[in-house]
Amino acid sequence: MHTLVRAFWNIANARAVIGYAPEDESEVNYVDDIRRLLTETCDVGRLG
């Protein structure tokens, strides 16, 4: 079983009910995209 380093929510139910088993760390695979999306200055889609 793959252990997620930083899970945002508990997936125990998905594992039990449908046998969900993540095969990778998407946060690691997409780190550059995540960093760009979190740091770019853009007002599109923001509320307030």
N, CA, C and O of each residue as an XYZ file, in Angstrom:
192
protein
N       0.845     -1.179      0.000
C       0.000      0.000      0.000
C       0.886      1.236      0.000
O       1.838      1.330      0.775
N       0.568      2.175     -0.867
C       1.305      3.424     -0.963
C       0.848      4.357      0.149
O      -0.354      4.509      0.371
N       1.771      4.974      0.839
C       1.445      5.910      1.901
C       1.653      7.330      1.397
O       2.759      7.695      1.000
N       0.608      8.120      1.412
C       0.704      9.504      0.969
C       1.443     10.314      2.022
O       1.147     10.214      3.213
N       2.402     11.114      1.582
C       3.183     11.922      2.507
C       2.320     13.003      3.134
O       2.321     13.173      4.353
N       1.582     13.737      2.304
C       0.713     14.803      2.806
C      -0.664     14.636      2.186
O      -0.908     15.108      1.076
N      -1.542     13.985      2.879
C      -2.906     13.800      2.388
C      -3.773     14.947      2.908
O      -3.680     15.323      4.077
N      -4.610     15.496      2.039
C      -5.486     16.592      2.439
C      -6.732     16.083      3.138
O      -7.357     16.824      3.897
N      -7.102     14.842      2.900
C      -8.247     14.251      3.559
C      -8.025     12.759      3.701
O      -7.185     12.180      3.013
N      -8.758     12.156      4.569
C      -8.619     10.739      4.843
C      -9.272      9.935      3.714
O     -10.431     10.172      3.375
N      -8.533      8.991      3.136
C      -9.073      8.192      2.036
C      -9.334      6.749      2.462
O      -9.474      5.865      1.616
N      -9.400      6.512      3.773
C      -9.619      5.155      4.276
C     -10.915      4.557      3.747
O     -10.957      3.373      3.411
N     -11.984      5.370      3.669
C     -13.252      4.863      3.172
C     -13.141      4.464      1.693
O     -13.673      3.430      1.290
N     -12.468      5.260      0.907
C     -12.288      4.930     -0.518
C     -11.471      3.651     -0.675
O     -11.737      2.844     -1.566
N     -10.493      3.471      0.179
C      -9.707      2.226      0.146
C     -10.604      1.026      0.468
O     -10.542     -0.001     -0.209
N     -11.437      1.163      1.506
C     -12.277      0.051      1.957
C     -13.409     -0.256      0.982
O     -13.678     -1.422      0.690
N     -14.069      0.778      0.480
C     -15.264      0.579     -0.343
C     -14.935      0.176     -1.772
O     -15.519     -0.770     -2.299
N     -13.995      0.891     -2.409
C     -13.714      0.616     -3.828
C     -12.292      0.129     -4.087
O     -11.898     -0.072     -5.236
N     -11.528     -0.059     -3.017
C     -10.168     -0.552     -3.185
C      -9.210      0.461     -3.771
O      -8.210      0.093     -4.388
N      -9.512      1.755     -3.580
C      -8.660      2.816     -4.117
C      -7.264      2.721     -3.524
O      -7.098      2.618     -2.308
N      -6.265      2.755     -4.392
C      -4.874      2.682     -3.953
C      -4.018      3.613     -4.814
O      -3.653      3.250     -5.933
N      -3.694      4.809     -4.309
C      -2.882      5.746     -5.077
C      -1.531      5.122     -5.442
O      -0.942      4.372     -4.665
N      -1.070      5.449     -6.626
C       0.189      4.880     -7.111
C       1.319      5.890     -7.156
O       2.460      5.519     -7.434
N       1.033      7.154     -6.890
C       2.085      8.152     -6.972
C       1.808      9.304     -6.011
O       0.767      9.352     -5.356
N       2.730     10.196     -5.945
C       2.606     11.415     -5.153
C       2.406     12.568     -6.131
O       3.381     13.135     -6.625
N       1.168     12.916     -6.411
C       0.907     13.964     -7.397
C       1.530     15.293     -6.976
O       1.939     16.085     -7.825
N       1.602     15.534     -5.677
C       2.216     16.781     -5.207
C       3.678     16.851     -5.653
O       4.161     17.924     -6.015
N       4.375     15.735     -5.632
C       5.772     15.689     -6.065
C       5.849     15.801     -7.583
O       6.689     16.528     -8.114
N       4.975     15.086     -8.278
C       4.997     15.090     -9.739
C       4.659     16.448    -10.339
O       5.163     16.798    -11.406
N       3.815     17.210     -9.666
C       3.350     18.486    -10.201
C       3.802     19.682     -9.374
O       3.133     20.715     -9.368
N       4.917     19.557     -8.683
C       5.384     20.609     -7.782
C       5.570     21.948     -8.491
O       5.227     22.988     -7.928
N       6.101     21.949     -9.706
C       6.317     23.216    -10.415
C       4.990     23.891    -10.757
O       4.865     25.109    -10.623
N       4.004     23.117    -11.194
C       2.684     23.674    -11.508
C       2.000     24.197    -10.255
O       1.397     25.270    -10.279
N       2.086     23.457     -9.172
C       1.475     23.883     -7.909
C       2.108     25.183     -7.436
O       1.403     26.112     -7.043
N       3.431     25.252     -7.472
C       4.139     26.464     -7.038
C       3.713     27.658     -7.875
O       3.457     28.736     -7.338
N       3.636     27.473     -9.190
C       3.252     28.561    -10.091
C       1.832     29.025     -9.783
O       1.583     30.228     -9.703
N       0.900     28.093     -9.610
C      -0.486     28.461     -9.349
C      -0.660     29.161     -8.002
O      -1.527     30.024     -7.865
N       0.143     28.803     -7.019
C       0.030     29.419     -5.704
C       0.717     30.773     -5.607
O       0.391     31.567     -4.725
N       1.657     31.048     -6.495
C       2.431     32.279     -6.376
C       2.180     33.308     -7.470
O       2.583     34.462     -7.329
N       1.519     32.914     -8.563
C       1.297     33.892     -9.624
C       0.275     34.933     -9.177
O      -0.645     34.634     -8.415
N       0.448     36.141     -9.656
C      -0.488     37.201     -9.318
C      -1.521     37.298    -10.432
O      -1.217     37.666    -11.566
N      -2.724     36.960    -10.074
C      -3.814     36.957    -11.038
C      -5.113     37.137    -10.267
O      -5.361     36.427     -9.292
N      -5.934     38.070    -10.691
C      -7.190     38.334    -10.002
C      -8.360     37.556    -10.586
O      -9.469     37.628    -10.057
N      -8.140     36.825    -11.652
C      -9.214     36.078    -12.285
C      -9.692     34.956    -11.346
O      -8.894     34.153    -10.862
N     -10.984     34.921    -11.106
C     -11.550     33.871    -10.286
C     -11.565     34.134     -8.797
O     -12.136     33.353     -8.036
N     -10.955     35.208     -8.373
C     -10.954     35.514     -6.939
C     -12.216     36.255     -6.546
O     -12.751     37.053     -7.316
N     -12.679     35.985     -5.357
C     -13.852     36.674     -4.827
C     -13.425     37.729     -3.824
O     -12.445     37.557     -3.099
N     -14.174     38.821     -3.792
C     -13.913     39.829     -2.770
C     -13.024     40.941     -3.144
O     -12.764     41.824     -2.327
